[in-house]
């Protein structure tokens, strides 16, 4: 039995590492492309483990020199992308962080009201919120464009932040409502008997108990905003551009700058990874909140 148990644990470990390798290898291969010259990228068989790394692609994308002789500052890369990508990363960070903060602030208040307060049509209201998330963004992109044109929000941070927060709200409200539902109502009732107001109960008693849920919801909102393509493409013209839209400019009829695209993609992963690290303390608790009942 001991030998069988040891074999079972070993088998699970091997299978687990195999699954991790299966999902991690494409990311690793994409990262290697970012450090390869143009000729190395198309070698066959591909040089996955042994190749001479270079920072040329990062130099071209960000317009800086790491000592490899980047001299001429080209406005356009071979595939069509603009070389000054650092401002685009900053645009993406500002939009993702602020839209996530706005969505979390609104959804937390709305979900607490839906979870704790009774009013006519509450269940229908929840169903309506869910139905708005089912609507594809392409169905509203053109109407939103004309609305933004009339109120002068095209090509602005405010416009993109608002539309990203709006698209995140249905999912955020439903998630946060489930977290509030897992907290016993008796806690609120005890605080009300002690003379606390609803706002005080929400801010001092209930809100600290759903920090994990807020972190989990914030991660999902951040990822949506970080990867969103359609609205930024439709509602921006010259100034503001996020990473997904800019990365598409590397693909043109004359060719694709694979190395530069991979370098931009590798750099774009870092802010999202840092954001998840910042909230990881509450993330696991948020993902497991309500799974174990006392």
Secondary structure as GFF3:
##gff-version 3
##sequence-region A 1 294
A	DSSP	alpha_helix	2	34	.	.	.	ID=ss1
A	DSSP	alpha_helix	38	41	.	.	.	ID=ss2
A	DSSP	alpha_helix	56	62	.	.	.	ID=ss3
A	DSSP	alpha_helix	86	116	.	.	.	ID=ss4
A	DSSP	alpha_helix	122	134	.	.	.	ID=ss5
A	DSSP	alpha_helix	138	150	.	.	.	ID=ss6
A	DSSP	alpha_helix	157	181	.	.	.	ID=ss7
A	DSSP	alpha_helix	185	193	.	.	.	ID=ss8
A	DSSP	alpha_helix	198	200	.	.	.	ID=ss9
A	DSSP	pi_helix	201	206	.	.	.	ID=ss10
A	DSSP	three_ten_helix	207	210	.	.	.	ID=ss11
A	DSSP	alpha_helix	211	227	.	.	.	ID=ss12
A	DSSP	alpha_helix	230	235	.	.	.	ID=ss13
A	DSSP	alpha_helix	243	247	.	.	.	ID=ss14
A	DSSP	three_ten_helix	248	250	.	.	.	ID=ss15
A	DSSP	beta_strand	251	252	.	.	.	ID=ss16
A	DSSP	beta_strand	255	256	.	.	.	ID=ss17
A	DSSP	alpha_helix	258	288	.	.	.	ID=ss18
###
